[in-house]
Amino acid sequence: MTVIDVAATGNNLRTMCISAGVTPKDMQDACGLTTRNAVYKWFNGTAVPNIDNLVIIADVLGTTIDKIICIKRY
């Protein structure tokens, strides 16, 4: 079985944002979120962005969704 590794994906997303100079506020604005709570949950690995937000995030970071998502196999 293959699943999204939520913790690793959050860490990866946070690292990619830092490298690109993209702040949580930038992510909030790009995704049209009213608060940064969701962004912090993504970064902390307690949630993953929905597919719509993943498309936006990939565009902002100049990458693809498969470079953001980390998977694990059982």
N, C-alpha and C positions, 0 to 999 in steps of 0.2 A: 504494500500500500504506500502511496506517495501523498504526503501532506505538506502544507506550508509550515515551515519552521518560523513561528511568529517572533520568537526572541531574536533569532539570527537575522530575520528580515528587518526588524526594528533597528538593530545595531547597524546593519548594512545601510539602511536608509539614512540614519543619523550621520554615519561616516560620509556617505555620498553628499549630503547636504553641506556638511562642514567643508569638504574638499571643494565644493562648487561655490561656497560663500552664500548659500541659501539659508536664511534664518527661519525659525518656526513661524514668525509673522509673515514672511514671504509665502510659506506653504499655506498658511491660513487664508491669505488673500487670494492666492492662485486657485485654491479649491472652493472659495466662496463660503468659508466657514465663519460662524459668528464669534467663535472663541478658538483659542489654541489648544483646548483640552484634547481634542482628537489627535492633533499632531503630536502632543506629548505622549499619548497612549501608543501611537505608532512607534515613536522613538524608543519608548521604554519596553516595547515588545509585548504589550498587553492587548493589542488590537492591530489589525492590518487595514490599510485603506481599501475602500470598495473599488470596484473596477473602474468606475468613472474617475475617481480621484487618482488611481494608479496611472491612468492615461495622462492626466494633467501633470502629475509629478514627474513622470518619465519625460514629458515634453520640457518642463521647467529645467530638469537636470540634463537634458540633451542625451538621454539614454533610452533604453527600451525596458519594458516591464520585466522581462526575464532576467535583466541584470539587477533588478531591485529585489525580486522575490527569491528567497532561499527555501529550498525544499529539503525534506528528509524522507528517507525510505525505510520502511519497516519490513 
